[in-house]
Amino acid sequence: MNDLKIKKRHSWQLFSKQDFIELIKFRDLLYTLIKRDVYVVYKQSVVGFGWAVIKPLVQMVIFTFLFTYIAKVQMDDDSVPYMIFNFVALVPFTYFSSALTASTSSLISNESFITKVYFPRLIIPLVPIIAKLVDFGIAMIVLGFMIFYYYQTQPGSININENILFLPLLILILIVFSFGISLWFSALAIQYRDLNQIVTFLAQFMMYAAPIVWPFSRLKEISQNIELWIGIEGTAKAFEKIYSFFPLAGVIEGFRVCLIGGAAYSSMPWDLIINGSIMSLFLLISGVYFFRSKESIFADVA
Amino acid sequence: MENETVIKVEGLSKRYRIGLKEEMHDSLAASITAFIKSPFKSFRKLKNLSSFDGEGEDVFWALKNVSFEIKKGDALAIVGMNGAGKSTLLKILSRITEPTTGEISIKGRVASLLEVGTGFHSDLTGRENIFLNGTILGMTRKEINQKMDEIIEFSGVQKFIDTPVKRYSSGMRVRLAFSVAAHLDPEILIIDEVLAVGDYEFQNKCIGKMQDVAKGGKTILFVSHNMAAISQLCSRAILLKQGEKIADGTVSEIIDAYKNANIQHQSDFGFVKLPPNEDLPFQLLELSLKNKQNEVLNHFEHTEEINVSLRFKITKTSPNYYINLTLRNQNEVAVFTTTDEDYTEGYAAGNLTEGEYTYNFTIPAKLLAPSKYNIDLFFCNRFYPIVQQFKSLLNIEIIDSKTLRGKKQLYRNDAIVAPEIIWTLATTNPK
């Protein structure tokens, strides 16, 4: 029988093998909490899981109306319907924003656990990250139907290709990015409740910052405009470089290549994907360490 | 292996920062500047919750250099007034919060129950909540599946097990929650006053279950104000006062030490002593409850008499004085009321001269039904406002473990009195 030592942790002891073993030991708790989250969201609701579909669909309809009739967005390939172009991006983004919002407030809404029971705290922000995958899966199925519909009725608009094999990799980056940023936010939110407000703005900001309503090819134009405005040479290049580290850009463009294909989306945007993965991994690792360093005070500040 | 140390606590301290009083502003200009500055101030305040640069006046030590050891199979009670640091100690032991200094080593699987029904979700059914609560407390799904029938059986809510918990009464929730906890089967069990819930019958069931756990060689750490439960369950106790351990010994030693340490608040002991108040003409000094062996207690067997002794003082005489003692049950129903005038001739308080006196009387055995009661005491002056009144001055508990009746499941257990009524049998129609 091994002794359990309880004392103040030093910063270099933030995540040991012991912690990992413990995390595995509590997998059943992770499972029941995920099950709870998935069930409870749509309990006593008429449409139930339908909401997972309705939310991104309604948004897509609004965007399609806005950006094809009111403010026309210049597309790279006019044979791709705006609806598909937009919905392919909205599905992963909706997952990201709902997972981030739920995860940020997760420690606060589960305060009663934190002050009354011990278990590896990392589980709490992880639960919404996994639970929201159910909604994501449902939305993906609807997306599949839409793609199939356009494939049948508008030949040439959809070119499914072998790049679809990379889809799981893109989803993994999406999950890692969502979890990484959520670790930072949830650990901060329990002490500074302002984060709950900030995260709503941030999600909205990211919605327009990511190439969801506008095609990624417009980035060059945008960055050149910024350079003109600032007036320093090289700003455009630097801006593009920094932007490439925005994981949602790689994920969304990747989704389009996988699921739409055709002339405009013929090859995987590897530089975006690689830089996005680096950023996501960095956020995840630093997030775990930050979370663990704050963990010991959760019960005291909650 | 029997005397192996399973918990060793060394030099444990815990520091908290408490919020300081808000500043008040008396001018509009001051309020406006304060409003503009407030985000910075709030930020500093929130940040300070977790950092301790310098020992300000808002730093508070919840525990100071506490050390003790627990051997395997011990049942240790932690006793102390509110704010003595008991809950903080349990929180550190259950790894909810980190100590500021000091170290604990623990051997064996720990389960801590600082609350009944942690994580219960009202939209989920009883069965789903058993899984949720069980896994939160550290059980695996496999273990829960194996014990599911037992858990449901013990809780007594079989009929509603697939109904959402929000349709449960609060009592049913507690039963279900305790039932999960009771089936944890850890090597070390840490419990914080969770027994203060549920009806009397269920509380007894819980104590019984915990006694079984204790007898099974498990180690128990128990925090409670319920001295009856402590003396039933524990063999050893430590006494905390303002974060420091001031005594360590057998339960009866510690209960005595606790009584002496807290003159003001002993409603848990069957004993109250008040400092004399110069302004009152007629007042209570001391009230105590004793059993036949002259032990001061707050829990009695159903078959025992309760000897009440009431010391009081008169500094200004009046023929209108009298003393009333009323016993109420938990539903606030008066079970009986008695006064010094009922059967006394010549020595009722109204006839006495200045001085200190003691009244003694006995509450007969085999009268009160096993349950909990409160004693109210009134020092009255007829036609005038009451001189002194004490609501729930003492809490007492009647236990029935010595009669045949107490060992059986009763048809009704909400009766107020349980007098000794003996049925005799006469055969009227012999075959």
HADDOCK unambig.tbl for C-alpha pairs under 7 A between the chains (distance, minus, plus):
assign (segid A and resid 1 and name CA) (segid B and resid 107 and name CA) 6.75 0.50 0.50
assign (segid A and resid 1 and name CA) (segid B and resid 108 and name CA) 6.82 0.50 0.50
assign (segid A and resid 2 and name CA) (segid B and resid 107 and name CA) 6.48 0.50 0.50
assign (segid A and resid 3 and name CA) (segid B and resid 105 and name CA) 6.14 0.50 0.50
assign (segid A and resid 3 and name CA) (segid B and resid 106 and name CA) 5.53 0.50 0.50
assign (segid A and resid 3 and name CA) (segid B and resid 107 and name CA) 4.88 0.50 0.50
assign (segid A and resid 4 and name CA) (segid B and resid 105 and name CA) 5.41 0.50 0.50
assign (segid A and resid 4 and name CA) (segid B and resid 106 and name CA) 4.98 0.50 0.50
assign (segid A and resid 4 and name CA) (segid B and resid 107 and name CA) 6.30 0.50 0.50
assign (segid A and resid 5 and name CA) (segid B and resid 103 and name CA) 6.98 0.50 0.50
assign (segid A and resid 5 and name CA) (segid B and resid 104 and name CA) 5.66 0.50 0.50
assign (segid A and resid 5 and name CA) (segid B and resid 105 and name CA) 4.49 0.50 0.50
assign (segid A and resid 5 and name CA) (segid B and resid 106 and name CA) 6.48 0.50 0.50
assign (segid A and resid 6 and name CA) (segid B and resid 103 and name CA) 5.65 0.50 0.50
assign (segid A and resid 6 and name CA) (segid B and resid 104 and name CA) 4.91 0.50 0.50
assign (segid A and resid 6 and name CA) (segid B and resid 105 and name CA) 6.20 0.50 0.50
assign (segid A and resid 7 and name CA) (segid B and resid 98 and name CA) 6.40 0.50 0.50
assign (segid A and resid 7 and name CA) (segid B and resid 99 and name CA) 5.87 0.50 0.50
assign (segid A and resid 7 and name CA) (segid B and resid 101 and name CA) 6.97 0.50 0.50
assign (segid A and resid 7 and name CA) (segid B and resid 102 and name CA) 6.23 0.50 0.50
assign (segid A and resid 7 and name CA) (segid B and resid 103 and name CA) 4.77 0.50 0.50
assign (segid A and resid 7 and name CA) (segid B and resid 104 and name CA) 6.55 0.50 0.50
assign (segid A and resid 8 and name CA) (segid B and resid 98 and name CA) 5.82 0.50 0.50
assign (segid A and resid 8 and name CA) (segid B and resid 99 and name CA) 5.82 0.50 0.50
assign (segid A and resid 8 and name CA) (segid B and resid 100 and name CA) 6.22 0.50 0.50
assign (segid A and resid 8 and name CA) (segid B and resid 101 and name CA) 6.59 0.50 0.50
assign (segid A and resid 28 and name CA) (segid B and resid 135 and name CA) 6.38 0.50 0.50
assign (segid A and resid 28 and name CA) (segid B and resid 140 and name CA) 5.85 0.50 0.50
assign (segid A and resid 28 and name CA) (segid B and resid 141 and name CA) 6.16 0.50 0.50
assign (segid A and resid 29 and name CA) (segid B and resid 135 and name CA) 4.84 0.50 0.50
assign (segid A and resid 29 and name CA) (segid B and resid 136 and name CA) 6.00 0.50 0.50
assign (segid A and resid 32 and name CA) (segid B and resid 131 and name CA) 6.93 0.50 0.50
assign (segid A and resid 32 and name CA) (segid B and resid 132 and name CA) 5.79 0.50 0.50
assign (segid A and resid 33 and name CA) (segid B and resid 132 and name CA) 6.91 0.50 0.50
assign (segid A and resid 40 and name CA) (segid B and resid 123 and name CA) 6.68 0.50 0.50
assign (segid A and resid 112 and name CA) (segid B and resid 118 and name CA) 6.90 0.50 0.50
assign (segid A and resid 113 and name CA) (segid B and resid 118 and name CA) 6.38 0.50 0.50
assign (segid A and resid 113 and name CA) (segid B and resid 119 and name CA) 6.38 0.50 0.50
assign (segid A and resid 114 and name CA) (segid B and resid 96 and name CA) 6.86 0.50 0.50
assign (segid A and resid 115 and name CA) (segid B and resid 96 and name CA) 6.35 0.50 0.50
assign (segid A and resid 116 and name CA) (segid B and resid 96 and name CA) 6.84 0.50 0.50
assign (segid A and resid 116 and name CA) (segid B and resid 114 and name CA) 5.78 0.50 0.50
assign (segid A and resid 116 and name CA) (segid B and resid 115 and name CA) 6.59 0.50 0.50
assign (segid A and resid 117 and name CA) (segid B and resid 96 and name CA) 6.18 0.50 0.50
assign (segid A and resid 117 and name CA) (segid B and resid 137 and name CA) 6.97 0.50 0.50
assign (segid A and resid 118 and name CA) (segid B and resid 94 and name CA) 6.29 0.50 0.50
assign (segid A and resid 118 and name CA) (segid B and resid 95 and name CA) 5.68 0.50 0.50
assign (segid A and resid 118 and name CA) (segid B and resid 96 and name CA) 5.21 0.50 0.50
assign (segid A and resid 191 and name CA) (segid B and resid 46 and name CA) 6.59 0.50 0.50
assign (segid A and resid 192 and name CA) (segid B and resid 46 and name CA) 6.92 0.50 0.50
assign (segid A and resid 296 and name CA) (segid B and resid 97 and name CA) 5.93 0.50 0.50
assign (segid A and resid 296 and name CA) (segid B and resid 98 and name CA) 5.81 0.50 0.50
assign (segid A and resid 297 and name CA) (segid B and resid 50 and name CA) 6.53 0.50 0.50
assign (segid A and resid 297 and name CA) (segid B and resid 97 and name CA) 6.81 0.50 0.50
assign (segid A and resid 299 and name CA) (segid B and resid 96 and name CA) 6.41 0.50 0.50
assign (segid A and resid 299 and name CA) (segid B and resid 97 and name CA) 5.86 0.50 0.50
assign (segid A and resid 301 and name CA) (segid B and resid 49 and name CA) 6.45 0.50 0.50
